């Protein structure tokens, strides 16, 4: 069977789909991974075939949009970019279709996957990496520094969610999407983010149920699995210089604002002031050196990218933006995390980390606030230690999520192509 995977976004959005594609290819399927050429090396390392979407320059230009990380206006910026790219992505995707032998898999931003599913009657699975992609009145998503009070009754939550769905989300999403659908001969849709974006065939929540349990108002096609993670090959250790730095003193603090964050100057300035106040060693991880302070002491090491499954077990704590992949990496390493969310799913992920008792959240980039939040994490009590060990064990005991997701996709194949799947 041919599996056409479309993965859009930054590294944290794309790497899980490389892991899923790797498992599917190992099971004998033909896998075409549609992604930006920025990820060509990572795709090639696992032996997958990359179908390029755009250019690396386009990818970097999109990340450098001034308001892309604004907590309120960022979504509209992303949607405009997405709608501009979707016709080209759809054409590329449709060029990969083999009639009666193709199953589609799409990330949250892959509108083209849903459009191709409707146009060609193909089976498709949408894979959402973060719980806040499932808009629920029962477990209201956290979208800012303030979460919805728990005392608000369910009927009021439903009414509020419906208002947000119609008045905010559809106001941004529906008009350009329906204009495109009209050119494709498809009828208009509404409730784009709450309902249409979920595939009626299969919608996967790529996280464990202890992180986010399915809710009564999730789509009937929804199933949760676990965190799919692209692991570092056994033959790829940390760089010698980094390992030497780790071995030269106490475990450092690690700071990262994510693989796609081009506007992290304030984040790393706050990070430097924080480690100075705490008199701690630190490791700053960023692909964008222009976001770093001009002069850093020897106690602060800088790296553009490091395999977190190798690095994090050797550090004291992780301070990050709240991306779901980074959050999962800290859980697997059993280390405390301080999350400073910028936008999108990060506030919701941070709230869940706090709820699990394995970290804290701070929505201000102020060193005094970071120091105050970090001290209880660095001088942990038995409650924090027990929570860290508990969820580290759960991460280790859970079967590989990429394999679980592949199982679900293969079940979809068998259901839709019963004759072909038995050959």
WOCORWO-V677537 format. One line per field, one symbol per residue. phi: phi as a letter, one per 30 degrees, with the letter a starting at -180 (. if undefined). psi: psi as a letter, one per 40 degrees, with the letter a starting at -180 (. if undefined). Layout:
BEGIN
phi=???
psi=???
END
This chain:
BEGIN
phi=.cccccbckdeddceedddddddddddjddccccadeecedddddciccccdcibddddddddceecdcddcdddddddddddddeeddddddddcdceibbbcbbdeddddddddeddcicdbccccdcdddcdbddbddccadcddeddddddddddddddddddcddddddedddddeddcicddbbhdddbddddddabccdaddddadececdddddbcblddbdddeedcddeeddddddddadeddcbbcjdcdcbcedddddddddddddhcdabccadbdddcedbbdddcccbdabdddddddccdaccadjddddeddddddicdbcccdcahddddddddddddicabbbcccbddddddddedddcdcdddedddddddddddddeeddddddedddddeddcbddddcd
psi=ihhhhhhiaaddddddddddddddddeeihhhhhiiededdddddefihhhhhaiddddddddehdedehddedddddddddddddddddddddeehhheehhihiidegdddddddddefiiihhhhdideehhhddghiheadhihieehidddddddddddddddddddddddddddddeefiiiiifdddddehhedhhhhgiidedhiiideiidehhicahhhhihidegiiidddddddeeaihiihhieieeheffdddddddddddddefiiihhhiegdeeiidhiidehihidhihdddddeeidihhaeeidddddddddefiihhhgidabeddddddddddefeaiiheighddddddddddddgiaddddddddddddddddhihddddddddddddddddgdddee.
END
